Amino acid sequence: MNKRQIIIVLAGVAILALAFLLSGMLTKEGAEKPKEFQMLTAVQLKKMTPNTIVRTIPITGRLIPKQSVMLYAEVGGRATFGSKPFKEGVSFGQGEVLLRINSDELQSSLSAKRSNFQSLLASVIPDLKLDFVDAASEWEEYLFEIDTDKKLPPLPEVEDKKLKLFLSGRKVFSEYYSVAEMETRFDKHTIRAPFRGSLTKVELDESSLVRTGQPLGTIISSGQYEIEAGVSYTEVDYMKVGTTFTMADINTGKEYQAKVVRINDSVDPQTQQVKVYAAITDPEAKSGIYLKGQIPAGEVEEAIAIPLEALVGEDQIYLIKDSIATLQKVEVAYKNGEQAIISGLKGSVDVVIDKHNEALNGSKVAPVNLAE
């Protein structure tokens, strides 16, 4: 091999080596991994400052009349209406006549009975003027007060034992109570409203023949209602009779003022709840509507209120600092089905208020800030 051939071979080797080197460099550059982007978890964030929080207990229930009475006939006869028709939806004032049951025959007998009693007293007065002078004038005045078409007035008080024996012997007392018993029976022929209210159920028409013991209808009080609600027995200790609060119609949002009037002492073994009763006085309220409200049940100092789902486990929440989520142990002062009231935090903090598990701890997050 001559010199020229050697040069050509060396040059070829050099070119191949250079091509190899360049190829390796290009392959290395192409093999560099693209820059990785870290995935961030979105969280709902709210800045909170510990303050005095009013503990509230949510209740929901149906409005029922404070008073509801089923009316029954205690005597028989033909029924007639009073000044208003005995119909569903008709309102009556307390003491107003709802219904009358014919009592013409009894009324005549009662007037005759009063007249007989009046005659008996008239026969006794002369003897009183002779033997009981001090009492005679009082009994004579009583005699003049008697009206055979009206109820007998109460008898004069008798303290003298001899006078009492004398009047008993002349059957004054027995005749008086016999008339009074008939008057009581006569009163049962007139059925009056026991309170201000309206008829919700009627079971007879005018001129119907009524039997003793027959149901006539139902009257409920107007403007006065109660609501019955179940509350967990663990919350009852926070409640007090007399507490006032606001309730709202779940359909219309109309608000009513309510007051806790009774708290049952027994726990329902099935639901583990205690019955709580609140009174509502409002002429615009209607029996049967459903209301919801929050009963104030004391205060918790230096605390914040968070949604119940923001709790991690029993007593931890997530705080955010420098976009990092960190679990923080807290004291749960109270919780119900909607929220938890917690304490143990100092100063303003950024709190995660949506649901996350323990896997979020230490992660970088993308906060969605909510109003404080």
C-alpha angles and dihedrals in degrees: 000000000000127000095263093056091050091054091050092051093048091048090052092050091049092050091050092049091050092049090050092051093049091048091053093050092050092048091052093051091048091049094058109117118242116252112275121233117214115230112233125207115231114228133181107242131194128180110226136182121201112251142150107298124197109226111226132190116210118225134180127187150140122268114241130181115266088227128027121172131184110215120221132183112246092186135033131242144092115317125228130180125249122226089307130046116263093237137133113273095023113131126219135190121235110283094013116139112260099175142350126213113206111265105162094127093048092046091056091049091049093051089051090049092052090049091053090050090049090052091049092054091047089057092049099050096075091055090048090054089056103040104021106032096164093056099039098084093050092052092045090055089050090053091055091051093062116107114185090214095053138058116280113259116240114279119257113263114262118204099158107094094206091052090048091052091047093052091045090052090053089050094240094138096043092050091047093053091044089058091044091053091052090048090054090052090047091052089059088068089068114063114200133189108266090208141354107293149105137264115256098173131027125187104184143044129229113283091021115147108247125209125208109269094018115144111243104182147290129275124193129194117260123229094002118095144157132211122211118206136170118236127183110262088233089066100046094086089064093056130085133196109246096037111141123211143152127265128189135207105252090219105039103020091231109156129226131187113241136187129201106240105165140017119195117232097212127082119222104238092211100050100020087228135129122221115243122191125205127186123223123189111192129130090212095056119104129214113248101029119128119238135186131197148147121254113212108235109179134293136280117210124222095006143126131216118228134174111272092241090061090071114098107209113326104316114011135094135180120253121190123220123166088352091300120123114226128183113236125193113227140176113254106214095178141347137181135173093294112032147008127224111213136182136185098084125120123214127334115337137181106239127194104227102183128078120282134151130228092276090080092065111118094007125131110244141195105229123215102204120219127195116277 
